[in-house]
Amino acid sequence: MRTYPSFYIDGEWRTPHSADTLPVYSASTEEPIGSIPSGTAQDVDAAVKAARRAFGPWSESSATERAGWLARLADALDAKQQELATVISEEVGTPIKLSPIIQVTSPIQVTRGYAKMIETWPFEETVGQSLVLREPIGVVAAITPWNYPLHQIMAKVAAALAAGCTVVLKPSELAPLNACLLADACIEIGLPRGVLNIIHGEGPVVGEAMASHPGVDMVSLTGSGRAGKRVATLAADTVKKIALELGGKSACLILDDAPLDKAVPNGVKNAMMNSGQTCSAWTRMLVPRDRMTDVLDAVVATLKTLPVGNPLDAATRLGPLISEPQRQRVEGYIAKGKAEGARLVTGGGRPAHLTKGHYVEPTIFADVTASMTIAQEEIFGPVLSVMPYDTEDEGVAIANDTIYGLAGGVWSADPDRALRVARKIRAGQVHVNGGHYNPLAPFGGYKQSGVGREFGTYGLEEFLQVKAVAR
């Protein structure tokens, strides 16, 4: 059991205002694995005040100084890599074979990337007779999700600290223990007091107190559309800047000349990554109608290479969902898909060999139309809808026919054709023929998938504001 009775505020562990605690459960065993304090508005106020005190000296420090702190923080996290991977596998259910890479190595690389970037970043430039300054926006409230917990934390924290901002962080209460290890790392390296503060608790209490606090200058949230709208409403009262990374219903558009032996396995694995608990997952596979049978055969064959099981077993490729409410939500979408006429190809229930844990079988639907609920709403589970189309233009239209625009994929034997079609997809990032994830490229969405961008120089710019000094 990992019991954390305190908050990390102003560079030290601080006693909460309330004695209330929140248990943390294993996604695979349903047994408690730790506990955290349940924060209050008073705890948020203490953290914001600490961040405001720290903002002056931190924002006035040199980029080289901030880069040094980020590099030391990355090293401290690296030293905890296996511990972090195991904790996140227990909290979230990510298979231990994948957790060190996608849940730990990636956020460490992001942190090191920002340390290196700001050494040469143009915080000042001359435009005519004016000196244009890029200055930190102030105190940032960072609200992060449970599916890639440390990755989403460092996407915000590393960029904000690099920019010269100070941060109050609320990790998800469903996967908070990795953030406690982050606090340990901050204490170990002696990160200046108040630069990063961590408050645990539930969104309607802690998250809303952060979003509405007059001492907060910006809110950066990764979460659901409902949470994003609520945060935007609260932040508007004090005209805070917001950055929102929200939901997705991304399409993998397989063109009629695409190599199915590459496109289908890649598309299935993308959709099932982290048991489908990925906002940018390609949860709709769009295929030429006359290739549907071949595609479905390839989909089912690919699923056989993705065994479901205990995330701490090295042979497991798909783990459980995060919680029982999430499992029930996913099963509700599966029932709705069947009720609305989609054809269940495989899956649809709990794996027979797993009687404990929040497991759902990888599920494939065919004969899915764009009007069906499972084609429009984010399920956040291992559910893939395979949808037919007749012409390239129709395929593009179906891909764009949701309220979301986060990600997508296009496959073709002709790279130029794939790129031409990718330009038509209304999404923040599109991968052509399985192009690899690039941590320096901007990540964010169109439409109701959000506002703003993360990663690379684009993520840094979110935490800066521009001042023109005429001379």
Buried (B, 14 or more C-beta within 10 A) or exposed (E): EBBBEBBBBBBEBBEBBEEEBBEBBBBBBEEEBBBBBBBBBEBBBBBBBBBBBBBEEBBEBEBEEBBBBBBBBBBBBBEBBEBBBBBBBBBBBBBBBBBBEBBBBBBBBBBBBBBEBBEEBEBEEEEEEEBBBBBBBBBBBBBBBBBBBBBBBBBBBBBBBBBBBBBBBBBBBBBBBBBBBBBBBBBBBEBBBBBBBBBBBBBEBBBBBBBBBEBBBBBBBBBBBEBBEBBBEBBEEEEBBBBBBBBBBBBBBBBBEBEBEBBBBBBBBBBBBBBBBBBBBBBBBBBBEEBBEEBBEBBBEBBEEBEBBBBBBEEBBBBBBBBBEBBEBBBEBBEBBBEBEBEBBBBBEBBEEBEEBBBBBBBBBBBBBBEBBBBBBBBBBBBBBBBBBEEBEBBBBBBBBBEBBBBBBBBBBEEEBBBBBBEBBBBBBBBBBBBEEEBEBBBBBBBBBBBBBBBBBBBBBBBBBEEEEEE
